[in-house]
Amino acid sequence: MKAFRIVLSSVFVCLATLIFAPEIKAQQNVKSQIITEYNGKQYYIHTVQKKQTLKDIADIYNVSITDILFENKELKTNPKQGTIIRIPYKEIIIEVPTETEEALMEVDTVSFVPEFVPKTYDSERLYKVALLMPLYLEHVDDKFIQEEASNKQLLAKPFSYLHFYEGFMIAVDSMVSSQNMKLDLKVYDIDQDTSKIASVLCDSTLLNMDMIVGPFHLKPFEKVMRFVADKDVMIVNPMTNREDLLVGNKNMVKVKPSYSFQMQWLEQLVKDKYTDNNIFVLAMDSANMENAYIIENIALRNIDDYSYVPNKKIKKIIKKYQDAMKNEELEFDSTKYQSDNVVFDVFMINEFPDDTTKLKNQVVVYNYSIDSLNEVRNVASSFRKNLFIVYGDSKVFATEIINKLSIFSKDYPVSLVALPDWSKFDRLFNENLMKLNTVIFDDDYINYDSYAVGKFICKFREEYGTEPKDMAYHGFNIGWYFLNALMNYGDNVSEGIATYRIPLLNTKFYFEKKRNDDGYENTFWNVYQYKNYEKVILPYE
């Protein structure tokens, strides 16, 4: 029997998901039944649905994006709705599990990674946890339940954080069923409505919690944090990026990492991959120049003073340039060539092909709103890599930079590191991101090839009849990590999380505090790079 209690003012949550979500998603996840033969090979004939990406299609047919592009060479990006494409046909082979595999499958639960089952804990203790989140239950009535599913309903307030709740509950179910955790979980519907906040703060049971997760919005969170400040109750903020909330609040834990912590991961990245590059630090505007100067110092600390380029390579590149000028019948000085802010003597390069040329690695900072990219060509190198570390939080800016650097890369070797969080910008042109070997920082990157992620998706589908959104992974991670930590450390959980690190679905929690009287903050950022139509995680710890 599952030893936990859940207090919730309505049971609509799971019901609403089961009613609305499946028929919306089902339209996009249908595998074609049309199979044809072409050049001796069999293919599915797939018609692209609305908003369907190559990644979506690859997942439906269990093939890679590369497989699709190889068979449909006319595709350059995500296809439009109604496009007909060929998908390689793969025969499904059912493997019969061995007795050992069957035994493992029987004991396998949603505990995902069983090696972090607590070794010592009070098996009789009842842990008390409160989840304070916006469910907007007052918007749920008979009319809402009975209406036909549509995008309008799915975007309505009661659905805003529903997947967080569902992911959190999968973690709860796993802890109770696989680790025999005794849990008293209370769920409060609390948003920015002051009357709701007042009602919750009248509940004295909140003061006796072992842990509080939420509220999600800033105003109610600050009020609840002050309410329990003297009771030594850990309060977990799932959503904010603000660092100032941690000051003087030693029981607060901030799960979302601040952008300032990206700099320590950037330093490791530059040291590992870009020590022999020209580096251009590009700030979107004056407001971002402070970060640009921090990045400049990181680059100066870690790059080599000089790069040594073989004259043979220089000679080859100069010849390619001169041939292009001749083909276009343009005038040029055949005795000189400018690159790296240096004028090269072509005769000397040709005369000593077995020598190397010493080039100084430069770090240059630009304010894009003033300088644009006009001055870069005078400093950029034709002979070695040019790394652009770009800092800006506008999608318009990101799109413009990617397009301009893609054009720039026709004449110069270019790589791009995009900060602070370009992962949130959808529909950036993947071809250009790959061309620029783009590196992006993301606090919750999802690797769909991961066993744990695959298993979570299956469990979520089984429980709720739909695909988990990002918020579902976030909810599971928080529930799984903090409930495990609570069982491991009990009353000392606030100190324990400083060293407690366990695998999660799509991120990691590395908690630190700047001062003893401050709260803990997660410092971890995923770092990935675009390669071969995939996002490849760079393994930094």
Sequence and secondary structure as in RCSB ss.txt:
>XXXX:A:sequence
MKAFRIVLSSVFVCLATLIFAPEIKAQQNVKSQIITEYNGKQYYIHTVQKKQTLKDIADIYNVSITDILFENKEL
KTNPKQGTIIRIPYKEIIIEVPTETEEALMEVDTVSFVPEFVPKTYDSERLYKVALLMPLYLEHVDDKFIQEEAS
NKQLLAKPFSYLHFYEGFMIAVDSMVSSQNMKLDLKVYDIDQDTSKIASVLCDSTLLNMDMIVGPFHLKPFEKVM
RFVADKDVMIVNPMTNREDLLVGNKNMVKVKPSYSFQMQWLEQLVKDKYTDNNIFVLAMDSANMENAYIIENIAL
RNIDDYSYVPNKKIKKIIKKYQDAMKNEELEFDSTKYQSDNVVFDVFMINEFPDDTTKLKNQVVVYNYSIDSLNE
VRNVASSFRKNLFIVYGDSKVFATEIINKLSIFSKDYPVSLVALPDWSKFDRLFNENLMKLNTVIFDDDYINYDS
YAVGKFICKFREEYGTEPKDMAYHGFNIGWYFLNALMNYGDNVSEGIATYRIPLLNTKFYFEKKRNDDGYENTFW
NVYQYKNYEKVILPYE
>XXXX:A:secstr
   EEEE S SHHHHHHHHHHHHHHHTTS     EEEETTEEEEEEE  TT  HHHHHHHHT  HHHHHHH TT 
 SS  TT EEEEE          HHHHHHHHH  TTS GGGS SS  TT EEEEEEEE   GGG  HHHHHS   
HHHHTSGGGSSHHHHHHHHHHHHHHHHHH  EEEEEEEE SS HHHHHHHHT GGGGG SEEE  SSHHHHHHHH
HHTGGGT EEEESS   SGGGTT TTEEE S  GGGHHHHHHHHHHHH TTSEEEEEESSGGGHHHHHHHHHHHH
HHS SEEEEEHHHHHHHHHHHHHHHHHTT    TTEEEETTEEEEHHHHHH TTSEEEEE  EEEEEHHHHTTTT
HHHH  SSS EEEEEE   HHHHHHHHHHHHHHTTTS EEEEEES GGG TT  HHHHHHTT EEEESS   TT 
HHHHHHHHHHHHHHSS   HHHHHHHHHHHHHHHHHHHHGGGHHHHTTT     SS    EE SSTTS EEE   
EEEEEETTEEEE    
